[in-house]
């Protein structure tokens, strides 16, 4: 009896389609790498909502929003520089004293020696750069810990401020100099209920933000990476549009965009791009994450640290000028505890105590969390003693959250 030979099927099989990822899993993966930053954004929104209700709507009044920006501008400037230094794995305790010293030097130049205020500003920024480079040299090339060098700098610059001002305030300043802290964009165009130039600027910011999101999505698709579902992407654009529109209308219904906000915007865009896309930015993250490995990869760690502290010096000088312009005086007591506020803003905004982690936008978010807390608690009559307690708890919670995430990732 003939047996039938069974020939195995060698035709190629169609690939089995796996289960499509759920929206929840996609969101979880999207948030995983930026959990601190997104968490702080949510925390900021909740704090704003809480104080908006608690103050009967005063918090988001146009006048109060403008005051909030002008009152915290110098801290946000310092927070950007502090974030860069912390990413590099270091700390700077001298920024408050350096800000006071530069403000005092500018005051003496403008008031006592009648130096034109633009020249005095430029000279003050050079002083800040030299001071930062001087500290960076000791840290990067001589290997002295940044804590010790900047602690010495804090004492040195505080004493220098007292010497320059001889224990007295020096004032007043020219109107042009005052405008960098208390000035606004000029009025242009026909008279309306809103500040026309601010509306145009808001539209430009919104257009750039949407274009960046669309370009980022196309770039992600070109790399073959997982995309956010279209519906969620549209929802994200809608949230961005609503946030920019509300903020623009609030500013436009008062005096418009403050000059200090333009300064902050330029710093955010410039340093954000530098840290994300430039070689020096990637090297800063590398040495903060693992300096030994970065050196073996050819990173010139000494040069990177030196430049980080030089940048911090320039930003501390700029913060000192903004603060002096707001007070309309150079005072011996300026800059006290500025370094603590800047460090707190950086850590709340996502910096890691071990270095190598953080963003410039995160520093701004952390500074805004502290600023809204200060402003909101003052509006509802919370004393400064309790304000310090609450801010300390917020800082501890932010750092504790970072430690928890690292341990969870390690396990």
Residue pairs with C-beta under 8 A, 6 or more apart in sequence:
21 226
23 229
23 232
26 226
26 228
26 229
26 232
27 232
29 226
30 228
31 38
35 405
36 349
36 350
36 362
36 398
36 401
36 402
36 405
37 349
37 350
37 359
37 361
37 362
37 365
39 401
40 348
40 349
40 350
40 362
40 365
40 366
40 369
40 398
41 365
43 369
44 365
44 368
44 369
44 372
47 369
47 372
47 373
47 376
48 59
48 60
48 372
50 376
51 59
51 372
51 375
51 376
51 377
51 379
51 380
52 59
52 60
54 376
54 380
55 376
55 379
55 380
58 64
58 379
59 372
59 375
59 376
59 379
60 250
62 250
62 251
62 253
62 254
63 254
64 375
64 379
65 247
65 250
65 251
65 254
66 251
66 254
66 255
66 258
67 375
68 371
68 372
68 375
69 258
69 260
69 261
69 264
70 181
70 182
70 258
70 260
70 326
71 326
71 371
71 374
71 375
72 367
72 368
72 370
72 371
72 374
73 181
73 258
73 260
73 261
73 263
73 264
73 322
73 326
74 99
74 319
74 320
74 322
74 323
74 326
74 338
75 319
75 338
75 341
75 342
75 345
75 367
75 370
75 371
76 264
76 345
76 363
76 364
76 367
76 368
76 371
77 263
77 264
77 267
77 315
77 318
77 319
77 322
78 95
78 99
78 315
78 316
78 319
78 338
78 339
78 341
78 342
78 345
79 341
79 342
79 345
79 346
79 349
79 363
79 364
79 366
79 367
80 267
80 268
80 271
80 315
80 360
80 363
80 364
81 92
81 95
81 311
81 312
81 314
81 315
81 316
81 342
82 92
82 95
82 312
82 339
82 342
82 343
82 345
82 346
82 363
83 346
83 349
83 351
83 358
83 359
83 360
83 362
83 363
84 271
84 275
84 284
84 308
84 311
84 312
84 360
85 91
85 92
85 146
85 308
85 309
85 312
86 288
86 343
86 346
86 347
86 351
86 352
86 353
86 355
86 358
87 275
87 284
87 285
87 288
87 351
87 355
87 356
87 357
87 358
88 284
88 287
88 288
88 304
88 305
88 308
88 355
89 287
89 288
89 291
89 354
89 355
89 356
90 139
90 146
90 305
90 308
90 309
90 355
91 146
91 147
91 150
91 343
92 135
92 146
92 150
92 309
92 312
92 339
93 147
93 150
93 151
93 153
93 154
93 339
94 131
94 135
94 150
94 151
94 152
94 153
94 154
94 156
94 157
94 316
94 339
95 312
95 316
95 319
95 335
95 338
95 339
95 342
96 154
96 335
96 336
96 337
96 338
96 339
96 340
96 342
97 153
97 154
97 155
97 156
97 157
97 158
97 161
97 335
97 339
98 128
98 131
98 132
98 153
98 157
98 313
98 316
98 317
98 320
98 335
99 316
99 317
99 319
99 320
99 323
99 334
99 335
99 338
100 157
100 158
100 161
100 320
100 331
100 332
100 333
100 334
100 335
100 336
101 127
101 131
101 157
101 158
101 160
101 161
101 164
101 320
101 335
102 124
102 127
102 128
102 131
102 316
102 317
102 320
102 321
103 124
103 320
103 321
103 323
103 324
103 330
103 331
103 334
103 335
104 160
104 161
104 164
104 165
104 170
104 324
104 330
104 332
104 334
105 123
105 124
105 127
105 164
106 120
106 121
106 123
106 124
106 177
106 320
106 321
106 324
106 330
107 165
107 170
107 171
107 173
107 324
107 329
107 330
108 164
108 165
108 170
108 330
109 115
109 119
109 120
109 123
109 124
110 117
110 120
110 173
110 174
110 177
111 170
111 171
111 172
111 173
111 330
112 170
115 123
117 173
117 174
117 176
117 177
118 176
120 177
121 177
121 180
121 321
124 317
124 320
124 321
125 314
125 317
125 318
125 321
127 317
128 313
128 314
128 315
128 316
128 317
128 318
128 320
129 310
129 313
129 314
129 317
130 313
131 153
131 157
131 313
131 316
131 317
132 309
132 310
132 311
132 312
132 313
132 314
132 316
133 306
133 309
133 310
133 313
135 146
135 149
135 150
135 153
135 309
135 313
136 305
136 306
136 307
136 308
136 309
136 310
136 313
137 306
138 144
138 149
139 145
139 146
139 149
139 305
139 306
139 309
140 301
140 302
140 303
140 305
140 306
140 309
141 302
141 306
146 309
154 339
158 335
161 332
161 334
161 335
162 332
164 330
165 330
165 331
165 332
167 332
168 332
169 329
169 330
169 331
169 332
170 329
170 330
171 327
171 328
171 329
171 330
172 328
172 329
173 324
173 325
173 328
173 329
177 325
178 325
178 328
179 259
179 325
180 259
180 260
180 263
180 321
180 322
180 325
181 259
181 260
181 322
181 323
181 325
181 326
182 258
182 325
182 326
183 258
183 259
184 195
184 255
184 256
184 257
184 258
184 259
185 195
185 197
185 198
185 201
185 256
185 257
185 259
185 262
186 197
187 195
187 196
187 197
187 256
188 196
188 197
189 196
189 197
190 196
193 253
194 249
194 252
194 253
195 251
195 252
195 253
195 254
195 255
195 256
195 257
196 252
197 256
197 257
198 248
198 251
198 252
198 256
198 257
199 248
199 252
201 248
201 257
202 244
202 245
202 247
202 248
202 249
202 251
202 252
203 248
205 244
205 248
206 240
206 241
206 244
206 245
206 248
209 240
209 244
210 237
210 240
210 241
213 233
213 236
213 237
213 240
217 227
217 228
217 233
220 226
220 227
221 227
227 233
228 236
251 257
251 258
251 261
260 322
263 318
263 322
264 364
267 315
267 360
268 360
268 361
268 364
271 360
272 359
272 360
272 361
274 280
274 281
275 281
275 284
275 285
275 359
275 360
280 304
280 307
283 294
283 299
283 300
283 301
283 304
284 304
284 308
285 356
285 357
286 293
286 294
286 297
286 299
286 356
287 294
287 295
287 299
287 301
287 304
287 305
287 355
287 356
288 354
288 355
288 356
288 357
289 355
289 356
289 357
290 356
291 301
294 301
295 301
319 338
320 334
320 335
323 334
323 335
324 330
324 334
327 334
341 367
341 370
342 367
344 366
344 370
344 391
344 395
345 363
345 366
345 367
345 369
345 370
346 358
346 362
346 363
346 366
347 353
347 366
347 395
347 398
347 399
347 402
348 365
348 366
348 369
348 370
348 394
348 395
348 398
349 358
349 359
349 361
349 362
349 363
349 364
349 365
349 366
349 367
349 369
350 357
350 358
350 359
350 362
350 365
350 366
350 402
351 357
351 358
351 362
351 363
352 358
352 402
352 406
353 399
353 402
366 398
369 394
370 391
370 394
373 387
373 390
373 391
373 394
374 387
374 391
377 386
377 387
377 390
378 387
382 390
